[in-house]
C-alpha cells in the first residue's frame, strides 16, 4: 500500500506539537500478529515501511509492504 501524504516523520512532528492523548497502536498490533503467525506456522512474515522523499528531502508519502 502506498500513500502520497506528508510522511511519517512530518506526521510525528505535528503530533508532538498537539495536545492529543490518542496513540495509534496499528503497527504494534500488526507486528505482534505477524510474530504469532510466524511462531505458529514457522514462517517469516514481516512488515516493511519506506518513506518517499523528493530531491529536497521533503516527504512525498509512505509505502507499507506486508510480506507473507
mmCIF file of the N, C-alpha and C atoms, coordinates in Angstrom:
data_MODEL
# 
_entry.id   MODEL 
# 
loop_
_atom_site.group_PDB 
_atom_site.id 
_atom_site.type_symbol 
_atom_site.label_atom_id 
_atom_site.label_alt_id 
_atom_site.label_comp_id 
_atom_site.label_asym_id 
_atom_site.label_entity_id 
_atom_site.label_seq_id 
_atom_site.pdbx_PDB_ins_code 
_atom_site.Cartn_x 
_atom_site.Cartn_y 
_atom_site.Cartn_z 
_atom_site.occupancy 
_atom_site.B_iso_or_equiv 
_atom_site.pdbx_formal_charge 
_atom_site.auth_seq_id 
_atom_site.auth_comp_id 
_atom_site.auth_asym_id 
_atom_site.auth_atom_id 
_atom_site.pdbx_PDB_model_num 
ATOM 1   N N  . UNK A 1 1  ? 0.841  -1.160  0.000  1.00 0.00 ? 1  UNK A N  1 
ATOM 2   C CA . UNK A 1 1  ? 0.000  0.000   0.000  1.00 0.00 ? 1  UNK A CA 1 
ATOM 3   C C  . UNK A 1 1  ? 0.895  1.234   0.000  1.00 0.00 ? 1  UNK A C  1 
ATOM 4   N N  . UNK A 1 2  ? 0.519  2.227   -0.762 1.00 0.00 ? 2  UNK A N  1 
ATOM 5   C CA . UNK A 1 2  ? 1.261  3.477   -0.814 1.00 0.00 ? 2  UNK A CA 1 
ATOM 6   C C  . UNK A 1 2  ? 0.309  4.644   -0.586 1.00 0.00 ? 2  UNK A C  1 
ATOM 7   N N  . UNK A 1 3  ? 0.825  5.697   0.004  1.00 0.00 ? 3  UNK A N  1 
ATOM 8   C CA . UNK A 1 3  ? 0.055  6.939   0.090  1.00 0.00 ? 3  UNK A CA 1 
ATOM 9   C C  . UNK A 1 3  ? 0.961  8.098   -0.299 1.00 0.00 ? 3  UNK A C  1 
ATOM 10  N N  . UNK A 1 4  ? 0.355  9.216   -0.617 1.00 0.00 ? 4  UNK A N  1 
ATOM 11  C CA . UNK A 1 4  ? 1.129  10.384  -1.023 1.00 0.00 ? 4  UNK A CA 1 
ATOM 12  C C  . UNK A 1 4  ? 0.968  11.517  -0.013 1.00 0.00 ? 4  UNK A C  1 
ATOM 13  N N  . UNK A 1 5  ? 0.922  11.117  1.261  1.00 0.00 ? 5  UNK A N  1 
ATOM 14  C CA . UNK A 1 5  ? 0.719  12.081  2.341  1.00 0.00 ? 5  UNK A CA 1 
ATOM 15  C C  . UNK A 1 5  ? 1.975  12.820  2.726  1.00 0.00 ? 5  UNK A C  1 
ATOM 16  N N  . UNK A 1 6  ? 1.979  13.343  3.935  1.00 0.00 ? 6  UNK A N  1 
ATOM 17  C CA . UNK A 1 6  ? 3.078  14.186  4.411  1.00 0.00 ? 6  UNK A CA 1 
ATOM 18  C C  . UNK A 1 6  ? 4.258  13.376  4.942  1.00 0.00 ? 6  UNK A C  1 
ATOM 19  N N  . UNK A 1 7  ? 4.110  12.076  5.050  1.00 0.00 ? 7  UNK A N  1 
ATOM 20  C CA . UNK A 1 7  ? 5.198  11.228  5.538  1.00 0.00 ? 7  UNK A CA 1 
ATOM 21  C C  . UNK A 1 7  ? 5.138  11.027  7.036  1.00 0.00 ? 7  UNK A C  1 
ATOM 22  N N  . UNK A 1 8  ? 5.759  9.949   7.490  1.00 0.00 ? 8  UNK A N  1 
ATOM 23  C CA . UNK A 1 8  ? 5.701  9.597   8.909  1.00 0.00 ? 8  UNK A CA 1 
ATOM 24  C C  . UNK A 1 8  ? 6.450  10.578  9.790  1.00 0.00 ? 8  UNK A C  1 
ATOM 25  N N  . UNK A 1 9  ? 7.597  11.064  9.335  1.00 0.00 ? 9  UNK A N  1 
ATOM 26  C CA . UNK A 1 9  ? 8.393  11.990  10.149 1.00 0.00 ? 9  UNK A CA 1 
ATOM 27  C C  . UNK A 1 9  ? 7.616  13.284  10.407 1.00 0.00 ? 9  UNK A C  1 
ATOM 28  N N  . UNK A 1 10 ? 7.043  13.850  9.342  1.00 0.00 ? 10 UNK A N  1 
ATOM 29  C CA . UNK A 1 10 ? 6.290  15.106  9.490  1.00 0.00 ? 10 UNK A CA 1 
ATOM 30  C C  . UNK A 1 10 ? 5.044  14.888  10.336 1.00 0.00 ? 10 UNK A C  1 
ATOM 31  N N  . UNK A 1 11 ? 4.389  13.746  10.164 1.00 0.00 ? 11 UNK A N  1 
ATOM 32  C CA . UNK A 1 11 ? 3.209  13.441  10.966 1.00 0.00 ? 11 UNK A CA 1 
ATOM 33  C C  . UNK A 1 11 ? 3.568  13.367  12.446 1.00 0.00 ? 11 UNK A C  1 
ATOM 34  N N  . UNK A 1 12 ? 4.706  12.761  12.767 1.00 0.00 ? 12 UNK A N  1 
ATOM 35  C CA . UNK A 1 12 ? 5.146  12.686  14.166 1.00 0.00 ? 12 UNK A CA 1 
ATOM 36  C C  . UNK A 1 12 ? 5.447  14.074  14.717 1.00 0.00 ? 12 UNK A C  1 
ATOM 37  N N  . UNK A 1 13 ? 6.053  14.935  13.889 1.00 0.00 ? 13 UNK A N  1 
ATOM 38  C CA . UNK A 1 13 ? 6.344  16.299  14.337 1.00 0.00 ? 13 UNK A CA 1 
ATOM 39  C C  . UNK A 1 13 ? 5.051  17.035  14.668 1.00 0.00 ? 13 UNK A C  1 
ATOM 40  N N  . UNK A 1 14 ? 4.060  16.892  13.819 1.00 0.00 ? 14 UNK A N  1 
ATOM 41  C CA . UNK A 1 14 ? 2.783  17.564  14.058 1.00 0.00 ? 14 UNK A CA 1 
ATOM 42  C C  . UNK A 1 14 ? 2.083  17.004  15.285 1.00 0.00 ? 14 UNK A C  1 
ATOM 43  N N  . UNK A 1 15 ? 2.151  15.694  15.478 1.00 0.00 ? 15 UNK A N  1 
ATOM 44  C CA . UNK A 1 15 ? 1.516  15.077  16.644 1.00 0.00 ? 15 UNK A CA 1 
ATOM 45  C C  . UNK A 1 15 ? 2.174  15.532  17.933 1.00 0.00 ? 15 UNK A C  1 
ATOM 46  N N  . UNK A 1 16 ? 3.505  15.684  17.924 1.00 0.00 ? 16 UNK A N  1 
ATOM 47  C CA . UNK A 1 16 ? 4.202  16.077  19.151 1.00 0.00 ? 16 UNK A CA 1 
ATOM 48  C C  . UNK A 1 16 ? 3.832  17.497  19.566 1.00 0.00 ? 16 UNK A C  1 
ATOM 49  N N  . UNK A 1 17 ? 3.391  18.302  18.629 1.00 0.00 ? 17 UNK A N  1 
ATOM 50  C CA . UNK A 1 17 ? 3.001  19.678  18.938 1.00 0.00 ? 17 UNK A CA 1 
ATOM 51  C C  . UNK A 1 17 ? 1.566  19.780  19.419 1.00 0.00 ? 17 UNK A C  1 
ATOM 52  N N  . UNK A 1 18 ? 0.778  18.756  19.139 1.00 0.00 ? 18 UNK A N  1 
ATOM 53  C CA . UNK A 1 18 ? -0.639 18.818  19.512 1.00 0.00 ? 18 UNK A CA 1 
ATOM 54  C C  . UNK A 1 18 ? -0.824 18.329  20.942 1.00 0.00 ? 18 UNK A C  1 
ATOM 55  N N  . UNK A 1 19 ? -1.986 18.609  21.487 1.00 0.00 ? 19 UNK A N  1 
ATOM 56  C CA . UNK A 1 19 ? -2.279 18.219  22.871 1.00 0.00 ? 19 UNK A CA 1 
ATOM 57  C C  . UNK A 1 19 ? -3.065 16.917  22.924 1.00 0.00 ? 19 UNK A C  1 
ATOM 58  N N  . UNK A 1 20 ? -2.999 16.127  21.872 1.00 0.00 ? 20 UNK A N  1 
ATOM 59  C CA . UNK A 1 20 ? -3.779 14.891  21.814 1.00 0.00 ? 20 UNK A CA 1 
ATOM 60  C C  . UNK A 1 20 ? -3.174 13.816  22.719 1.00 0.00 ? 20 UNK A C  1 
ATOM 61  N N  . UNK A 1 21 ? -4.037 12.982  23.258 1.00 0.00 ? 21 UNK A N  1 
ATOM 62  C CA . UNK A 1 21 ? -3.578 11.875  24.089 1.00 0.00 ? 21 UNK A CA 1 
ATOM 63  C C  . UNK A 1 21 ? -3.782 10.549  23.382 1.00 0.00 ? 21 UNK A C  1 
ATOM 64  N N  . UNK A 1 22 ? -4.355 10.570  22.177 1.00 0.00 ? 22 UNK A N  1 
ATOM 65  C CA . UNK A 1 22 ? -4.569 9.351   21.408 1.00 0.00 ? 22 UNK A CA 1 
ATOM 66  C C  . UNK A 1 22 ? -3.247 8.833   20.868 1.00 0.00 ? 22 UNK A C  1 
ATOM 67  N N  . UNK A 1 23 ? -3.024 7.523   21.010 1.00 0.00 ? 23 UNK A N  1 
ATOM 68  C CA . UNK A 1 23 ? -1.825 6.906   20.463 1.00 0.00 ? 23 UNK A CA 1 
ATOM 69  C C  . UNK A 1 23 ? -2.252 5.736   19.595 1.00 0.00 ? 23 UNK A C  1 
ATOM 70  N N  . UNK A 1 24 ? -1.848 5.754   18.347 1.00 0.00 ? 24 UNK A N  1 
ATOM 71  C CA . UNK A 1 24 ? -2.188 4.678   17.434 1.00 0.00 ? 24 UNK A CA 1 
ATOM 72  C C  . UNK A 1 24 ? -1.320 3.462   17.733 1.00 0.00 ? 24 UNK A C  1 
ATOM 73  N N  . UNK A 1 25 ? -1.944 2.306   17.740 1.00 0.00 ? 25 UNK A N  1 
ATOM 74  C CA . UNK A 1 25 ? -1.229 1.061   18.022 1.00 0.00 ? 25 UNK A CA 1 
ATOM 75  C C  . UNK A 1 25 ? -1.244 0.124   16.817 1.00 0.00 ? 25 UNK A C  1 
ATOM 76  N N  . UNK A 1 26 ? -1.635 0.633   15.649 1.00 0.00 ? 26 UNK A N  1 
ATOM 77  C CA . UNK A 1 26 ? -1.792 -0.207  14.466 1.00 0.00 ? 26 UNK A CA 1 
ATOM 78  C C  . UNK A 1 26 ? -0.549 -0.982  14.083 1.00 0.00 ? 26 UNK A C  1 
ATOM 79  N N  . UNK A 1 27 ? 0.587  -0.316  13.982 1.00 0.00 ? 27 UNK A N  1 
ATOM 80  C CA . UNK A 1 27 ? 1.818  -1.003  13.583 1.00 0.00 ? 27 UNK A CA 1 
ATOM 81  C C  . UNK A 1 27 ? 2.261  -1.991  14.655 1.00 0.00 ? 27 UNK A C  1 
ATOM 82  N N  . UNK A 1 28 ? 2.100  -1.620  15.906 1.00 0.00 ? 28 UNK A N  1 
ATOM 83  C CA . UNK A 1 28 ? 2.476  -2.510  17.018 1.00 0.00 ? 28 UNK A CA 1 
ATOM 84  C C  . UNK A 1 28 ? 1.628  -3.777  17.005 1.00 0.00 ? 28 UNK A C  1 
ATOM 85  N N  . UNK A 1 29 ? 0.317  -3.629  16.833 1.00 0.00 ? 29 UNK A N  1 
ATOM 86  C CA . UNK A 1 29 ? -0.590 -4.774  16.803 1.00 0.00 ? 29 UNK A CA 1 
ATOM 87  C C  . UNK A 1 29 ? -0.289 -5.666  15.602 1.00 0.00 ? 29 UNK A C  1 
ATOM 88  N N  . UNK A 1 30 ? -0.023 -5.047  14.459 1.00 0.00 ? 30 UNK A N  1 
ATOM 89  C CA . UNK A 1 30 ? 0.308  -5.819  13.257 1.00 0.00 ? 30 UNK A CA 1 
ATOM 90  C C  . UNK A 1 30 ? 1.581  -6.630  13.467 1.00 0.00 ? 30 UNK A C  1 
ATOM 91  N N  . UNK A 1 31 ? 2.597  -6.034  14.052 1.00 0.00 ? 31 UNK A N  1 
ATOM 92  C CA . UNK A 1 31 ? 3.857  -6.737  14.319 1.00 0.00 ? 31 UNK A CA 1 
ATOM 93  C C  . UNK A 1 31 ? 3.632  -7.909  15.273 1.00 0.00 ? 31 UNK A C  1 
ATOM 94  N N  . UNK A 1 32 ? 2.810  -7.701  16.295 1.00 0.00 ? 32 UNK A N  1 
ATOM 95  C CA . UNK A 1 32 ? 2.523  -8.783  17.242 1.00 0.00 ? 32 UNK A CA 1 
ATOM 96  C C  . UNK A 1 32 ? 1.786  -9.932  16.558 1.00 0.00 ? 32 UNK A C  1 
ATOM 97  N N  . UNK A 1 33 ? 0.834  -9.613  15.699 1.00 0.00 ? 33 UNK A N  1 
ATOM 98  C CA . UNK A 1 33 ? 0.086  -10.653 14.982 1.00 0.00 ? 33 UNK A CA 1 
ATOM 99  C C  . UNK A 1 33 ? 0.997  -11.436 14.047 1.00 0.00 ? 33 UNK A C  1 
ATOM 100 N N  . UNK A 1 34 ? 1.881  -10.743 13.350 1.00 0.00 ? 34 UNK A N  1 
ATOM 101 C CA . UNK A 1 34 ? 2.808  -11.435 12.463 1.00 0.00 ? 34 UNK A CA 1 
ATOM 102 C C  . UNK A 1 34 ? 3.768  -12.323 13.248 1.00 0.00 ? 34 UNK A C  1 
ATOM 103 N N  . UNK A 1 35 ? 4.153  -11.894 14.426 1.00 0.00 ? 35 UNK A N  1 
ATOM 104 C CA . UNK A 1 35 ? 5.027  -12.708 15.273 1.00 0.00 ? 35 UNK A CA 1 
ATOM 105 C C  . UNK A 1 35 ? 4.330  -14.019 15.655 1.00 0.00 ? 35 UNK A C  1 
ATOM 106 N N  . UNK A 1 36 ? 3.052  -13.924 16.000 1.00 0.00 ? 36 UNK A N  1 
ATOM 107 C CA . UNK A 1 36 ? 2.281  -15.125 16.341 1.00 0.00 ? 36 UNK A CA 1 
ATOM 108 C C  . UNK A 1 36 ? 2.160  -16.038 15.123 1.00 0.00 ? 36 UNK A C  1 
ATOM 109 N N  . UNK A 1 37 ? 1.851  -15.462 13.965 1.00 0.00 ? 37 UNK A N  1 
ATOM 110 C CA . UNK A 1 37 ? 1.751  -16.251 12.729 1.00 0.00 ? 37 UNK A CA 1 
ATOM 111 C C  . UNK A 1 37 ? 3.072  -16.949 12.442 1.00 0.00 ? 37 UNK A C  1 
ATOM 112 N N  . UNK A 1 38 ? 4.172  -16.233 12.589 1.00 0.00 ? 38 UNK A N  1 
ATOM 113 C CA . UNK A 1 38 ? 5.494  -16.819 12.345 1.00 0.00 ? 38 UNK A CA 1 
ATOM 114 C C  . UNK A 1 38 ? 5.779  -17.978 13.298 1.00 0.00 ? 38 UNK A C  1 
ATOM 115 N N  . UNK A 1 39 ? 5.407  -17.820 14.551 1.00 0.00 ? 39 UNK A N  1 
ATOM 116 C CA . UNK A 1 39 ? 5.639  -18.886 15.532 1.00 0.00 ? 39 UNK A CA 1 
ATOM 117 C C  . UNK A 1 39 ? 4.763  -20.101 15.256 1.00 0.00 ? 39 UNK A C  1 
ATOM 118 N N  . UNK A 1 40 ? 3.503  -19.857 14.932 1.00 0.00 ? 40 UNK A N  1 
ATOM 119 C CA . UNK A 1 40 ? 2.568  -20.963 14.696 1.00 0.00 ? 40 UNK A CA 1 
ATOM 120 C C  . UNK A 1 40 ? 2.889  -21.747 13.437 1.00 0.00 ? 40 UNK A C  1 
ATOM 121 N N  . UNK A 1 41 ? 3.262  -21.056 12.378 1.00 0.00 ? 41 UNK A N  1 
ATOM 122 C CA . UNK A 1 41 ? 3.418  -21.696 11.074 1.00 0.00 ? 41 UNK A CA 1 
ATOM 123 C C  . UNK A 1 41 ? 4.859  -21.788 10.589 1.00 0.00 ? 41 UNK A C  1 
ATOM 124 N N  . UNK A 1 42 ? 5.800  -21.342 11.408 1.00 0.00 ? 42 UNK A N  1 
ATOM 125 C CA . UNK A 1 42 ? 7.206  -21.407 11.022 1.00 0.00 ? 42 UNK A CA 1 
ATOM 126 C C  . UNK A 1 42 ? 7.512  -20.567 9.791  1.00 0.00 ? 42 UNK A C  1 
ATOM 127 N N  . UNK A 1 43 ? 6.821  -19.459 9.660  1.00 0.00 ? 43 UNK A N  1 
ATOM 128 C CA . UNK A 1 43 ? 7.015  -18.585 8.506  1.00 0.00 ? 43 UNK A CA 1 
ATOM 129 C C  . UNK A 1 43 ? 7.917  -17.414 8.877  1.00 0.00 ? 43 UNK A C  1 
ATOM 130 N N  . UNK A 1 44 ? 8.128  -16.546 7.927  1.00 0.00 ? 44 UNK A N  1 
ATOM 131 C CA . UNK A 1 44 ? 8.968  -15.367 8.146  1.00 0.00 ? 44 UNK A CA 1 
ATOM 132 C C  . UNK A 1 44 ? 8.261  -14.118 7.610  1.00 0.00 ? 44 UNK A C  1 
ATOM 133 N N  . UNK A 1 45 ? 6.985  -13.954 7.966  1.00 0.00 ? 45 UNK A N  1 
ATOM 134 C CA . UNK A 1 45 ? 6.213  -12.792 7.526  1.00 0.00 ? 45 UNK A CA 1 
ATOM 135 C C  . UNK A 1 45 ? 6.763  -11.534 8.196  1.00 0.00 ? 45 UNK A C  1 
ATOM 136 N N  . UNK A 1 46 ? 6.677  -10.418 7.482  1.00 0.00 ? 46 UNK A N  1 
ATOM 137 C CA . UNK A 1 46 ? 7.209  -9.177  8.024  1.00 0.00 ? 46 UNK A CA 1 
ATOM 138 C C  . UNK A 1 46 ? 6.508  -7.966  7.433  1.00 0.00 ? 46 UNK A C  1 
ATOM 139 N N  . UNK A 1 47 ? 6.648  -6.836  8.126  1.00 0.00 ? 47 UNK A N  1 
ATOM 140 C CA . UNK A 1 47 ? 6.144  -5.551  7.651  1.00 0.00 ? 47 UNK A CA 1 
ATOM 141 C C  . UNK A 1 47 ? 7.340  -4.656  7.383  1.00 0.00 ? 47 UNK A C  1 
ATOM 142 N N  . UNK A 1 48 ? 7.326  -4.025  6.215  1.00 0.00 ? 48 UNK A N  1 
ATOM 143 C CA . UNK A 1 48 ? 8.384  -3.065  5.878  1.00 0.00 ? 48 UNK A CA 1 
ATOM 144 C C  . UNK A 1 48 ? 7.733  -1.734  5.554  1.00 0.00 ? 48 UNK A C  1 
ATOM 145 N N  . UNK A 1 49 ? 8.359  -0.657  6.003  1.00 0.00 ? 49 UNK A N  1 
ATOM 146 C CA . UNK A 1 49 ? 7.877  0.678   5.669  1.00 0.00 ? 49 UNK A CA 1 
ATOM 147 C C  . UNK A 1 49 ? 8.995  1.442   4.974  1.00 0.00 ? 49 UNK A C  1 
ATOM 148 N N  . UNK A 1 50 ? 8.614  2.242   4.001  1.00 0.00 ? 50 UNK A N  1 
ATOM 149 C CA . UNK A 1 50 ? 9.575  3.075   3.278  1.00 0.00 ? 50 UNK A CA 1 
ATOM 150 C C  . UNK A 1 50 ? 8.971  4.458   3.108  1.00 0.00 ? 50 UNK A C  1 
ATOM 151 N N  . UNK A 1 51 ? 9.714  5.466   3.486  1.00 0.00 ? 51 UNK A N  1 
ATOM 152 C CA . UNK A 1 51 ? 9.271  6.839   3.325  1.00 0.00 ? 51 UNK A CA 1 
ATOM 153 C C  . UNK A 1 51 ? 9.839  7.384   2.021  1.00 0.00 ? 51 UNK A C  1 
ATOM 154 N N  . UNK A 1 52 ? 8.984  8.017   1.221  1.00 0.00 ? 52 UNK A N  1 
ATOM 155 C CA . UNK A 1 52 ? 9.404  8.624   -0.031 1.00 0.00 ? 52 UNK A CA 1 
ATOM 156 C C  . UNK A 1 52 ? 9.721  10.099  0.199  1.00 0.00 ? 52 UNK A C  1 
ATOM 157 N N  . UNK A 1 53 ? 10.823 10.559  -0.367 1.00 0.00 ? 53 UNK A N  1 
ATOM 158 C CA . UNK A 1 53 ? 11.183 11.971  -0.286 1.00 0.00 ? 53 UNK A CA 1 
ATOM 159 C C  . UNK A 1 53 ? 11.572 12.461  -1.681 1.00 0.00 ? 53 UNK A C  1 
ATOM 160 N N  . UNK A 1 54 ? 11.414 13.754  -1.900 1.00 0.00 ? 54 UNK A N  1 
ATOM 161 C CA . UNK A 1 54 ? 11.810 14.334  -3.177 1.00 0.00 ? 54 UNK A CA 1 
ATOM 162 C C  . UNK A 1 54 ? 13.287 14.721  -3.124 1.00 0.00 ? 54 UNK A C  1 
ATOM 163 N N  . UNK A 1 55 ? 13.768 15.359  -4.163 1.00 0.00 ? 55 UNK A N  1 
ATOM 164 C CA . UNK A 1 55 ? 15.174 15.746  -4.239 1.00 0.00 ? 55 UNK A CA 1 
ATOM 165 C C  . UNK A 1 55 ? 15.617 16.717  -3.164 1.00 0.00 ? 55 UNK A C  1 
ATOM 166 N N  . UNK A 1 56 ? 14.657 17.400  -2.551 1.00 0.00 ? 56 UNK A N  1 
ATOM 167 C CA . UNK A 1 56 ? 14.964 18.351  -1.480 1.00 0.00 ? 56 UNK A CA 1 
ATOM 168 C C  . UNK A 1 56 ? 14.804 17.737  -0.094 1.00 0.00 ? 56 UNK A C  1 
ATOM 169 N N  . UNK A 1 57 ? 14.502 16.456  -0.037 1.00 0.00 ? 57 UNK A N  1 
ATOM 170 C CA . UNK A 1 57 ? 14.318 15.804  1.248  1.00 0.00 ? 57 UNK A CA 1 
ATOM 171 C C  . UNK A 1 57 ? 12.937 15.986  1.844  1.00 0.00 ? 57 UNK A C  1 
ATOM 172 N N  . UNK A 1 58 ? 12.004 16.554  1.062  1.00 0.00 ? 58 UNK A N  1 
ATOM 173 C CA . UNK A 1 58 ? 10.636 16.765  1.545  1.00 0.00 ? 58 UNK A CA 1 
ATOM 174 C C  . UNK A 1 58 ? 9.830  15.481  1.381  1.00 0.00 ? 58 UNK A C  1 
ATOM 175 N N  . UNK A 1 59 ? 9.009  15.169  2.374  1.00 0.00 ? 59 UNK A N  1 
ATOM 176 C CA . UNK A 1 59 ? 8.210  13.949  2.362  1.00 0.00 ? 59 UNK A CA 1 
ATOM 177 C C  . UNK A 1 59 ? 7.234  13.928  1.206  1.00 0.00 ? 59 UNK A C  1 
ATOM 178 N N  . UNK A 1 60 ? 7.097  12.758  0.599  1.00 0.00 ? 60 UNK A N  1 
ATOM 179 C CA . UNK A 1 60 ? 6.150  12.579  -0.502 1.00 0.00 ? 60 UNK A CA 1 
ATOM 180 C C  . UNK A 1 60 ? 5.194  11.426  -0.230 1.00 0.00 ? 60 UNK A C  1 
ATOM 181 N N  . UNK A 1 61 ? 5.306  10.768  0.898  1.00 0.00 ? 61 UNK A N  1 
ATOM 182 C CA . UNK A 1 61 ? 4.412  9.671   1.226  1.00 0.00 ? 61 UNK A CA 1 
ATOM 183 C C  . UNK A 1 61 ? 5.145  8.494   1.831  1.00 0.00 ? 61 UNK A C  1 
ATOM 184 N N  . UNK A 1 62 ? 4.402  7.413   1.999  1.00 0.00 ? 62 UNK A N  1 
ATOM 185 C CA . UNK A 1 62 ? 4.923  6.213   2.663  1.00 0.00 ? 62 UNK A CA 1 
ATOM 186 C C  . UNK A 1 62 ? 4.419  4.981   1.949  1.00 0.00 ? 62 UNK A C  1 
ATOM 187 N N  . UNK A 1 63 ? 5.241  3.954   1.898  1.00 0.00 ? 63 UNK A N  1 
ATOM 188 C CA . UNK A 1 63 ? 4.854  2.653   1.348  1.00 0.00 ? 63 UNK A CA 1 
ATOM 189 C C  . UNK A 1 63 ? 4.974  1.633   2.469  1.00 0.00 ? 63 UNK A C  1 
ATOM 190 N N  . UNK A 1 64 ? 3.916  0.850   2.661  1.00 0.00 ? 64 UNK A N  1 
ATOM 191 C CA . UNK A 1 64 ? 3.913  -0.228  3.655  1.00 0.00 ? 64 UNK A CA 1 
ATOM 192 C C  . UNK A 1 64 ? 3.755  -1.536  2.905  1.00 0.00 ? 64 UNK A C  1 
ATOM 193 N N  . UNK A 1 65 ? 4.663  -2.468  3.134  1.00 0.00 ? 65 UNK A N  1 
ATOM 194 C CA . UNK A 1 65 ? 4.626  -3.775  2.484  1.00 0.00 ? 65 UNK A CA 1 
ATOM 195 C C  . UNK A 1 65 ? 4.532  -4.841  3.562  1.00 0.00 ? 65 UNK A C  1 
ATOM 196 N N  . UNK A 1 66 ? 3.541  -5.719  3.428  1.00 0.00 ? 66 UNK A N  1 
ATOM 197 C CA . UNK A 1 66 ? 3.420  -6.870  4.322  1.00 0.00 ? 66 UNK A CA 1 
ATOM 198 C C  . UNK A 1 66 ? 3.755  -8.101  3.489  1.00 0.00 ? 66 UNK A C  1 
ATOM 199 N N  . UNK A 1 67 ? 4.799  -8.800  3.875  1.00 0.00 ? 67 UNK A N  1 
ATOM 200 C CA . UNK A 1 67 ? 5.256  -9.968  3.127  1.00 0.00 ? 67 UNK A CA 1 
ATOM 201 C C  . UNK A 1 67 ? 4.959  -11.229 3.938  1.00 0.00 ? 67 UNK A C  1 
ATOM 202 N N  . UNK A 1 68 ? 4.266  -12.154 3.285  1.00 0.00 ? 68 UNK A N  1 
ATOM 203 C CA . UNK A 1 68 ? 3.961  -13.445 3.921  1.00 0.00 ? 68 UNK A CA 1 
ATOM 204 C C  . UNK A 1 68 ? 4.803  -14.534 3.320  1.00 0.00 ? 68 UNK A C  1 
# 
